[in-house]
Amino acid sequence: MHQMAFHQSPLNEFYDKKAAAQELETQIQARLAEPQDYSGHGIPQLGNLQLNKVAIFSNGEPQKWSLVFDTANDKPVQELVLSVQGILRWRDLPPVTGTRDRLQGRLLALRQQVDIVGLGSSAFVKSLDKIQDIHELFSRTVPNDKLLPWSPESYADGVAISAANRYFTLTRFAGDEASVPLDEICDPTGMLRALTLDGLSHTEDNEVKYFTCATSPTGSKTYESSVPSAFKVGDIVEIQMSLIGVPIKDGSVKMIPKLRALTMLSSQHTRAANFCRVTANTAAVRPPKRLRRQTGYEIDTTPDAHRSVRQKTGGDADVQMTGAV
């Protein structure tokens, strides 16, 4: 395991990790209890994956390996997409930022990526273990011990599951993947569409979908389209990902979780933490002490004040003052 410098930012100090982990555990357990579809059309839960129903399939140029449904030989090979839930710990989502020149020079490095953690959820740990089991399947298919160890990101909050997807693919390696236009969700500022894409394509394989999930009082779920900007660190999310083995420069092969979709499950803990932070900052900013000053004269407001002065002096004040002189 290794730790990257840009993953060091802590969660909001007001974020209730215990409550978030408990809700995550509930969310995962509910999905683990649902029937799993291995017909080739379903999206099984990672933590419940039955390894005897999957296989590793190799194809393409350059050669790559994919986790697929283990279906009958007379059926088309179907890539397996898995779902897993976690707490969003880090994300690099649209829109891209940077100058045009800087982006132009690193087009193949641009990607949409998320890291999720469990904050102690035992069901999330089960998902981590299952990825290691899948890695073992890859290691027994990739020849010559070329498969690198799985090396997940690590935070102070725990080990993460990372999933990413590049914006672009080298056209000569796109195979039969259809090229699709960059849409407003992927490129809301138009920055990517303004770049020169010589030799590169944005294909269906590069697309990431965004959703929000709403649960009714009866427990039924509905899904609606969402946008990348809706997702914040601390949200409880579901990622859909496929697992592939790709060759890298030195001839080794690396197993990569490829991001297919990101779904919002709950943002309440993030919103509560943000509210607490704002109110705490407001309380900490006390108004400055007012500078006090005294101007004018003390005025006797009692009735007949002027008459009282005359009585105390024993007569006409002006006359007495003259006599004294």
Buried (B, 14 or more C-beta within 10 A) or exposed (E): EEEEEEBEEEBBEBBBBEEBBBBBBEBBBBBBEEEBEBEBEBBBBBBBBEEEEBBBBEEBEEEBBBBBBBBEEEEEBBBBBBBBBBBBBBBBBBBBEEEEEEBEEEBEEBBBBBBBBBBBBEBBBBBBEBBEEBBEBBBEBBEEEBBBEBEBBBBEBBBBBBBBBBBBBEBEEBEEBEBBEBEEBBBBEEBBEEBEBEEBBBBEBBBBBBBBBEEEEEEEEEEEEBEBEBBBBBBBBBBBBBBBBBBEEEEBBBBBBBBBBBBBBBBBBBEBBBEBBEEEEEEEEEEEEEEEEEEEEEEEEEEEEEEEEBEEEEEEEEEEEEEEE
